[in-house]
Amino acid sequence: MNRASYACGVREPGLVSVVAPLHDEEDTVEAFHARTVAALEGLDFELVLVDDGSGDATGARLHVLAATDERVKLITLSRNFGHQAALSAGLEHARGDVVVMIDADLQDPPELIPDMVDAWRRGADVVYAVRESRAGESRFKLTTARWFYRLFARVARIELAADSGDFRLMDRAPLDALLSMPERSRFLRGMTVWVGFTQTALPYKRAARAQGSSKFTLARMVRLAFDAITSFSHAPLQAATLLGFVFSLLAFLAIPLTVAARYANIYERGVPTTIVIVLLLGGIQLITVGIIGEYVGRIYDEVKHRPLYVVRERVGVEAPDEDRAGTR
């Protein structure tokens, strides 16, 4: 692995690794490669592309790139394991002392990478891009994203910048710390904040998707939100406990009201009270059991120790060392 060098007190990267997961992105493969190569002109770099079980011509086009450009390293997964798992696969195979995570849909501009490297030269260990604007996205997606970041800021035990995504640069030291974290329910943008080190923000304007369609469905966004909150907060469990106390208090307060209503003949004896209590307690029990079940399910996934992903083929890249990755 190349190591960063220092000239006049400013560090220079020995090798820059750009990691991009792709799933059914046949329309953007060549454009992403061309723009990224142009943006990194003058730097020693490798382009680590992860085919996350694509069902279209993405894999074939990636093989063509790998055959014509030795800087392209291709990792083909055996099936679709999801964005965070595919991104983790690329990070584990990256050899650079500076590693950039970016999506290949070109909404995040590769032209911003040199600015990230400049921030790293000035001492930042993690450089995360923050979206000043998000063109081409629906009002629903913008609103739910805003709600998520606000909720996460309130309940999580880390400070995640609002409108920051997975588009970020990491020095080898924080990256190795991240790769030592073996959990399966991964929220990488939160994990990169959790490891600490010197972090700085870089604002940019996010472009609309020019070709293809987003693979991040509503269900996947909800799942990612659940993974984020349960990975970095116990607040849902604490909320379940609080709900138990609140409704127990309400039940005690309702006792004298029920007695008074009985003697005033306001309602038929016992029927409304029974219905309300059954519905109230049943509902709160289902909520708390569901919250606990989310955490138990994640514990179950962890103790099985299944690999985070399975590689079907590697082109131009070797399997990562055992001490650098424990989730293969």
Solvent accessible surface area in square Angstrom, and as a share of the most:
residue,aa,sasa,rsa
1,M,95,0.42
2,N,61,0.31
3,R,157,0.57
4,A,33,0.26
5,S,64,0.41
6,Y,152,0.58
7,A,56,0.44
8,C,140,0.84
9,G,72,0.69
10,V,63,0.36
11,R,27,0.10
12,E,60,0.27
13,P,19,0.12
14,G,22,0.21
15,L,6,0.03
16,V,1,0.00
17,S,0,0.00
18,V,0,0.00
19,V,0,0.00
20,A,0,0.00
21,P,12,0.07
22,L,2,0.01
23,H,40,0.18
24,D,45,0.23
25,E,15,0.07
26,E,51,0.23
27,D,72,0.37
28,T,4,0.02
29,V,2,0.01
30,E,83,0.37
31,A,44,0.34
32,F,2,0.01
33,H,29,0.13
34,A,59,0.46
35,R,86,0.31
36,T,0,0.00
37,V,33,0.19
38,A,67,0.52
39,A,18,0.14
40,L,1,0.00
41,E,148,0.66
42,G,80,0.77
43,L,40,0.20
44,D,84,0.44
45,F,10,0.04
46,E,3,0.01
47,L,0,0.00
48,V,0,0.00
49,L,2,0.01
50,V,0,0.00
51,D,6,0.03
52,D,4,0.02
53,G,26,0.25
54,S,25,0.16
55,G,75,0.72
56,D,54,0.28
57,A,38,0.29
58,T,0,0.00
59,G,15,0.15
60,A,65,0.50
61,R,85,0.31
62,L,0,0.00
63,H,68,0.30
64,V,93,0.54
65,L,17,0.09
66,A,14,0.11
67,A,88,0.68
68,T,106,0.62
69,D,16,0.08
70,E,151,0.68
71,R,90,0.33
72,V,3,0.02
73,K,27,0.12
74,L,0,0.00
75,I,0,0.00
76,T,2,0.01
77,L,1,0.00
78,S,51,0.33
79,R,141,0.52
80,N,42,0.21
81,F,40,0.17
82,G,20,0.19
83,H,40,0.18
84,Q,21,0.10
85,A,7,0.06
86,A,0,0.00
87,L,1,0.01
88,S,0,0.00
89,A,0,0.00
90,G,0,0.00
91,L,0,0.00
92,E,1,0.00
93,H,4,0.02
94,A,0,0.00
95,R,98,0.36
96,G,0,0.00
97,D,4,0.02
98,V,0,0.00
99,V,0,0.00
100,V,0,0.00
101,M,1,0.00
102,I,3,0.01
103,D,34,0.17
104,A,2,0.02
105,D,14,0.07
106,L,21,0.10
107,Q,16,0.07
108,D,4,0.02
109,P,28,0.18
110,P,0,0.00
111,E,85,0.38
112,L,20,0.10
113,I,0,0.00
114,P,42,0.27
115,D,65,0.34
116,M,0,0.00
117,V,1,0.00
118,D,51,0.26
119,A,7,0.06
120,W,0,0.00
121,R,55,0.20
122,R,182,0.66
123,G,37,0.35
124,A,7,0.06
125,D,23,0.12
126,V,0,0.00
127,V,0,0.00
128,Y,38,0.14
129,A,1,0.00
130,V,30,0.17
131,R,25,0.09
132,E,111,0.50
133,S,50,0.33
134,R,34,0.12
135,A,51,0.39
136,G,73,0.70
137,E,27,0.12
138,S,65,0.42
139,R,204,0.74
140,F,117,0.49
141,K,47,0.20
142,L,59,0.30
143,T,29,0.17
144,T,38,0.22
145,A,19,0.15
146,R,112,0.41
147,W,154,0.54
148,F,33,0.14
149,Y,18,0.07
150,R,147,0.54
151,L,86,0.43
152,F,2,0.01
153,A,70,0.54
154,R,207,0.76
155,V,37,0.21
156,A,17,0.13
157,R,162,0.59
158,I,19,0.10
159,E,159,0.72
160,L,17,0.09
161,A,32,0.25
162,A,63,0.49
163,D,45,0.24
164,S,0,0.00
165,G,1,0.01
166,D,11,0.06
167,F,4,0.02
168,R,0,0.00
169,L,0,0.00
170,M,1,0.00
171,D,18,0.09
172,R,10,0.03
173,A,49,0.38
174,P,0,0.00
175,L,0,0.00
176,D,57,0.29
177,A,35,0.27
178,L,0,0.00
179,L,5,0.03
180,S,85,0.55
181,M,25,0.11
182,P,90,0.56
183,E,47,0.21
184,R,75,0.27
185,S,20,0.13
186,R,6,0.02
187,F,1,0.01
188,L,0,0.00
189,R,30,0.11
190,G,0,0.00
191,M,1,0.00
192,T,0,0.00
193,V,28,0.16
194,W,150,0.53
195,V,21,0.12
196,G,27,0.26
197,F,105,0.44
198,T,77,0.45
199,Q,51,0.23
200,T,48,0.28
201,A,51,0.39
202,L,34,0.17
203,P,75,0.47
204,Y,14,0.05
205,K,142,0.60
206,R,22,0.08
207,A,50,0.38
208,A,46,0.36
209,R,51,0.18
210,A,91,0.71
211,Q,93,0.41
212,G,49,0.47
213,S,72,0.46
214,S,61,0.39
215,K,53,0.22
216,F,61,0.25
217,T,75,0.44
218,L,100,0.50
219,A,74,0.58
220,R,93,0.34
221,M,46,0.21
222,V,69,0.40
223,R,119,0.44
224,L,25,0.12
225,A,28,0.22
226,F,88,0.37
227,D,19,0.10
228,A,0,0.00
229,I,23,0.12
230,T,18,0.10
231,S,41,0.26
232,F,13,0.05
233,S,1,0.01
234,H,91,0.41
235,A,26,0.20
236,P,29,0.18
237,L,58,0.29
238,Q,118,0.53
239,A,46,0.35
240,A,8,0.06
241,T,81,0.47
242,L,114,0.57
243,L,57,0.28
244,G,33,0.32
245,F,143,0.60
246,V,62,0.36
247,F,43,0.18
248,S,54,0.35
249,L,107,0.53
250,L,85,0.42
251,A,48,0.37
252,F,141,0.59
253,L,103,0.51
254,A,43,0.33
255,I,98,0.50
256,P,83,0.52
257,L,129,0.64
258,T,44,0.26
259,V,77,0.44
260,A,63,0.49
261,A,14,0.11
262,R,90,0.33
263,Y,173,0.66
264,A,64,0.49
265,N,120,0.62
266,I,127,0.64
267,Y,61,0.23
268,E,129,0.58
269,R,172,0.63
270,G,35,0.34
271,V,80,0.46
272,P,51,0.32
273,T,35,0.20
274,T,78,0.45
275,I,92,0.47
276,V,91,0.52
277,I,84,0.43
278,V,92,0.53
279,L,126,0.63
280,L,64,0.32
281,L,77,0.38
282,G,27,0.26
283,G,31,0.30
284,I,16,0.08
285,Q,109,0.49
286,L,134,0.67
287,I,91,0.46
288,T,25,0.14
289,V,97,0.56
290,G,40,0.39
291,I,36,0.18
292,I,85,0.43
293,G,37,0.35
294,E,49,0.22
295,Y,28,0.11
296,V,83,0.48
297,G,31,0.30
298,R,32,0.12
299,I,106,0.54
300,Y,129,0.49
301,D,50,0.26
302,E,55,0.24
303,V,90,0.52
304,K,67,0.28
305,H,155,0.69
306,R,150,0.55
307,P,61,0.39
308,L,12,0.06
309,Y,2,0.01
310,V,72,0.41
311,V,32,0.18
312,R,165,0.60
313,E,65,0.29
314,R,85,0.31
315,V,42,0.24
316,G,57,0.55
317,V,20,0.11
318,E,151,0.68
319,A,56,0.43
320,P,10,0.06
321,D,82,0.43
322,E,138,0.62
323,D,131,0.68
324,R,41,0.15
325,A,3,0.02
326,G,64,0.61
327,T,8,0.05
328,R,67,0.24
